[in-house]
Amino acid sequence: PTTTVKGSQFLRPYFEVSGACPGCGETPYYKLVSQLFGRDMLVANATGCSMIYCSSTPSTPFTNDKNGEGVAWANSLFEDNAEYGFGMAVAQNVKEARILEIMESNLDKVEAPLKKAFEAYVAANGDREIQRTLKDEIVKGVKASKVKEVKELAKFERDLIGKSVWIVGGDGWAYDIGYGGLDHVLANDLDVNILVLDTEVYSNTGGQSSKASQAASIAKFAAGGKPTAKKDLGQIAMAYGHVYVAQIAMGADKNQTLKAIKEAESYKGPSLIIAYSPCVEHGIKGGLSNHQRTQAKAVECGYLALYRYDPRNEKPLTIDSKEPQWDKFQEFLMNETRFNQLTKLKGDEAAQKMFDKTKEDAQKRYKALVERKQD
């Protein structure tokens, strides 16, 4: 069954060979989303690493199937990607509303077989698999119909199967430069899926610190270690109450990753998925070939927690990771150059104070999650 982790990997990937760094922590998420929804995806991709490895002309990691179906992808700017994807969703909604209007207003005028197809399409209520089974019949029936009023449907042939709208980008976009637009989209009730590939640093532009960077991490503009805490984008989004929110780390829990992505896409409203994505800028010991194991260790020690917030449930918040083993926290930090070099820069005592702050920040985030769950 393709609903399982193993079974999902028998689905065709519509994202295959990218130009990303070997072992990139972002691309496995992109590949998985394309396997689940690639035939019907409309993607607005923020400028950054994911934009570069998706659009290095003349190559592209995206592929179509034998029916010509596949990901429709575009990039606008760093600062307006959320609004760009929001516009895609609005435009799609307008077209879908017009399709239904034409069908419903002509049910008693069209030929019997076409009427039956129209009724089934309307009753499908946006179910893309049902729409796919009806598409050819509707197109054929419209072309053969003697009713002029339904001929307009011919220009909507490519829109008869609904679209899964995805807004994708890194933490530099989502936490910083594009945050105003992201917040605007979350504050609305439009059905869009936002995938944040969180590397905790501006990866594409040289490794600058972002609001997603952890305290004590070394990066450009934070050469002595970042003094302030990581922005908790997930809990900010949860405060709205109507937004689906999940934090995932594939190497820590593949089942939770798959479940969160599918739940987010099925939610009829704004969805935010924060995907922890180890990066070459982290300086992981042994290189990025270890990035999946690194994700598992990050969750084990409490560096990040896995959770899903689904407004459809009576108790919306589910914490999917176990109680953190806080005694392993510093061991995790010391496995990455962005942290372990701080002792050379600051000395043992000053560096330890900063490491303690990183841990305290993580504990505060986890405590806030537990309290929210209890509420």
Secondary structure, DSSP 4 states (H G I P E B T S, - for coil): -TTSHHHHTTSPPSB----SPTT-SSHHHHHHHHHHHGGGEEEEE-SSHHHHHH--TT--SB---TTS---EEE---STTHHHHHHHHHHHHHHHHHHHHHHHHHTTTTS-HHHHHHHHHHHHTTT-HHHHHHHHHHHHHHHHH-S-GGGGGGGGGGGGSS--EEEEEEEHIIIIIITHHHHHHHHHS----EEEEEE-SSBTTTT-B--TTSPTT--BBTBTT---SPPP-HHHHHHTTSS-EEEEE-TTT-HHHHHHHHHHHHHSSS-EEEEEE---GGG-BTT-GGGHHHHHHHHHHTTSS--EEE-TTSSS-EEE-SPPP-GGGHHHHHTTBHHHHTHHHHH-HHHHHHHHHHHHHHHHHHHHHHHHHHH-
